[in-house]
Amino acid sequence: MPARLHDRGVSKRRIAVLGCTGSVGSQASSILTDHADRFDVVLLAAHTRADELAAMAAHHRPAAACLTGATTPPPLPAGTRFHHGADGLLAALEASAPDTVLNAITGAAGLAASEWTLRTGRTLALANKESLVVAGEYLMPLAERSGAAILPVDSEHCAIHQCLKGEATKAVRRIWLTGSGGPFRTRALDTFAAITPAEALKHPTWTMGPRITIGSATMMNKAFEVLEAHWLFGLPAERIEVVLHPQSIVHSMVEFVDGSILAQCGVPDMRVPILYCLGHPERLPFGFQPFDPLRWRNLEFAPFEPARYPAVGLAYEAMRDGGDSGARLNAADEVATAAFLAGRIPFPAITTLVADVLRERRPRPIRSLSDVLAADAEARRSAEQRIAAASSPTPTRERSL
């Protein structure tokens, strides 16, 4: 376990930003610049955006930089060592020795970095919700053994984390995860087959990457958040509720057994939870447009419609089944989302495909990361095969996902 800051006699917290060129990573970079007196960026990692990584490295001058999806090093400042590939990312983490790892990698690709962070007792600022979706059964005991802290960057879980400070789990009646409902909250269900990728990528309140934005439209992203909340806060399915909140001002709520409800409110700006996690346990100042209760005097809440958002039910199904269900759920969704964005399947088929893959076999226990990776690979193959079969021109075969 790394020494704490005061043990080393230094004032700056050492930060690794994984997925640094994405939406969360780039916003984190700006925050870290604003608070350069408190943070030292020691590692920047991206997938293939070499030019953007080089520009960030020139600004922050980290000890290490990594491209997980490319082998050619970009121009880096003197003193910044280049790493590449999945193994290279783990080597970069070892070499740079961060205190806090902000994991903003998209999808299951972020799992190994989360495992490294928790195994070595660091603080994990978790924007990669898929880590807990696919391997919460393995990662949470690992964090408990090492003493690692997990700080959720997702606005909903960050809200709950703040509302639960100093509270016992037994005092919680349930938590309310809010969701905007995405761009199709009021669209006629019989037109969903005609939804285009361009329409699905227009989120009404948040600016996010394509995978998360499509997940918000299907509410598969909310399904993942249900699973993440289950693992982060140790709550069973019956104590986790989802409610629609189009304005995205109330980021989530906690209801206690005495009837009290605590809600965390703020403008829909991801910089707020990012700053909270980077500065924790301190609250750091930040110049942004604050929440104005007079402007938002009318806030709406509504039940989500299972027929409109069938993905949410899959989270409770995966929670009930346990084992590697979450890994298969996520893998199938990654494949289905990519297929929709490529024009290979219609919008409603995303959730249909994921449900079919999830239910095709009984869950298996997770005893190691290899079990997770095997389930992930199997589910991806199954999803691709189903997509290929559904798009086959053979006229005598039933074409369904």
C-alpha positions, 0 to 999 in steps of 0.5 A: 500500500502506498504511503500517505501524503503526509508520510512522504512529507509532500503536499501534492497528491499524485494523480493518474488519469486513465481515459484522459482524452475522453469527456471525463478525462479532459474535464479532469485535466482542466480541474487538475490544472486549476489546482496544480498546487495540490495535484501532481499528474504522474500518468496520462493514458488514452486509447488511440488519440496520440495527438491529444495525449501529446498535448496533455503530456506537454502541459502536465509533464507526467512521469509516464504516458500510455496509448493502450490501442497504438504502439507508435509513441507521440512526441512527449516531453523529456522525462515522460516515459512511453508505454503501450498496450494493456500490459503497458498501462499496468506497467505505467501504473507501477512505474508512476506510483499514483496515490489516486487513479481516475479511471475514465476508460470506457467499457470492460477495458478499464477493469484491469486498471481498477483491479490494480488500483484496489489490489495495491490499496490506492484510491480509485476515483471510478468513472468506469462503472463497468468495473463493478458491473462486470466484477463487483463480486471480485473487486469489492472484497479485494478493496476491503482486504487492501484498504483501498477507497472507491470514490464514485465519479458517476453523478448519481453515485457521487450524490449518494456517497455524499448523502450517506456520509456518517450514516449506517447502512441499516438506517437506509430504507432505500436509495433513489437513482435519478435518470433524465430519461434520455432523448426518447422519454416522450417519443411514441413507442411504435416509432422506436425502430426508426430511431437513428444514431444521430437522434440517439446521440442527442442527450437533453442534459448531459454531454458524454461519449457515444457509448454512455449517451446511447446507454442513456437513451436505452437506459442501459446506463441506468441499469449499470448504475443499479448494479454499481450502487448494489456493490458500492453501498451494499444494498439489495435489489429491493432497496434500489429504486429508479425514478425519472427526473428530466432536469438532472438537478437532483442527482440522487436521493437517500431515504432513511428509515425515519422518513427523512430523505437527503438529496444532492442537487446541482447543475448537470456538470460532470466537473462537480463530481470529478472535483469532489472525488479528486479533492476528497475528503476536502471540498475544493473551490471551483468557478462554475455556474452554481445551482440556482433554486429560483431558476429550477423552482419546478422539478419533475419526477416520474416513474420509469416505464418498463416497456420504454426502458426494458434495459433497467429490468436486466440489472435486477435480473443480473443482480438476482442471478449473480456470478458472471451475469454482469460481465455478460450483460456489459459485453453484449451491450458494448457489441450491440451499441457498436452495431447500432451506431454502425447501422447494423441493428435497429435501436430496440434490438440493443436491449433485445440482444443483450437480454438474449445473451444474458439468458442463454446460460446459467451464471458461473461464479467469479473467482478471478479476473480470468473468469470475468474475461472468459465470460466477456469474450463468450458474450461478445462472440454470442452477440456478434453471432446473433447480429450476423444471423439476424442480418443474413439474407437467407429468406427461410430463417427467422430473423430475430435477435 
